Amino acid sequence: MSHSLQALDRAHHLHPFTDFKALGEEGSRIIERAEGVYIHDAEGNRLLDGMAGLWCVNLGYGRVELVTAATEQMRRLPYYNNFFKTTHPPAVRLAEKLCALAPAHLNHVFFTGSGSEANDTVLRMVRRYWTLKGKPEKHWVIGRENGYHGSTVAGMSLGGMAPMHDQGGPCVPGITHVRQPYWFGEGRFGDVRDQDPEAFGRQCAAAIEEKILELGEETVAAFIAEPVQGAGGAIMPPASYWPAVKEVLSRYDILLVVDEVICGFGRLGEWFGSVHYDLAPDLMPIAKGLSSGYLPIGGVLVGDRVADTLIQEGGEFFHGFTYSGHPVCAAVALKNLELMEAEGVVERVRDELGPYLARRWATLADHPLVGEARSLGLMGALELIDPASGERFDKALAAGNLCRDISFRRGLVMRSVGDTMIIAPPLVITREQIDDLVTLAREALDETARCLVPRAADEPQPEERPA
Ligand code: PXG
């Protein structure tokens, strides 16, 4: 059965972020069902899902309450829109719940179908806001290199993923990027070497000010960033970074957009990454964990400063999506948030599971392949290095992809971003399952070492490298 599905997949299905030809030759892995923190493939293998799907299945798989919420809403009202002065109970209740959970100054939400649409909405709102304020010259948005804000044209342009710009450009005009606060990649290795992490964090914040002055201080509308970069490699900025960024932005009266698509809804041990870092954003795009990924829904939480202007001075805002606030998605998201609250999921990540993962994950730092093991809440990263040289591996070896493939084969979904291995498991993972995750990660590192650096391993078996 799985072979015929693979053949049909190859024949008709273009996968996201995929080399179509290479996948066609290899064949895709078919995931058939899941429960808790485990997924099951068509070959009968069970894997610990160390990535919560794609950073989204925060409550884990198989939650019947979410299925019931969807079914009931589908029966009652499967679709209606929020255009033309109408609304429906799920959208209203979800809006109220989100504003209650968010920091006090965020009292409005605009719904979208995804994180990418949320960031398109951000760009529209930011520019509209400054025009309404009589400052249309304030139109530049500063993002960060290796930031990720989605795959629509605006999302891609706000993000700083060079390979996406190369394929999808020219980007939306008026968007530019500054250095990311990636100490291991750019402050220890890379062009700035062996720098103190806090000095590096301040230098990255100073790069924003330099960019503002280069563009003209009257022309910058907003700065957009993830609290912790997710797709870029689970990059937690040095402690000095965010306070210095906030100071620069307030000095030049620039809006702060904090993209919470990954960090929101408990990932970092608070409802929002902005709470962990004390950011008070003007705009906060959300998606993914909002519904634990059970149905697609996103949105932008809008702070009073921007909302008041759009409401009082804006007239009609010519923007919206057919599925903005879709009733079934909204009903599921609301139930998801209620379950997270009732079960104390976020507090458990902050007080128990995050610190536990941090202790267990840190034990991997002694592995010869690991240059750094870092985590925050239930997000973690391992930086792979070549033990022979103490430097990063030759890119041609694709060490991260090798380690990821080995990890999958051994029963752990661990992602690679270059030579950075990352995890972000469901927030309902238990301590025992965290132990299993760390054990499987170590085994994957051991096998990767045997493939890549036979000298450093106990039993040199270079032929072990899988096809
Ligand atoms: N902002 C952030 C911070 C994201 O991580 C988006 C916006 C876009 O959301 P949608 O729902 O439009 O995909 C994201 C999405 C990866 C990966 O490989 C990460 C995302 C999407 C796909 C792959 O880590 N994040």
Boltz pocket constraint, residues with backbone or C-beta under 6 A from the ligand:
constraints:
  - pocket:
      binder: B
      contacts: [[A, 54], [A, 113], [A, 114], [A, 115], [A, 116], [A, 117], [A, 119], [A, 148], [A, 149], [A, 150], [A, 151], [A, 155], [A, 226], [A, 230], [A, 231], [A, 232], [A, 259], [A, 260], [A, 261], [A, 262], [A, 287], [A, 288], [A, 298]]
      max_distance: 6.0
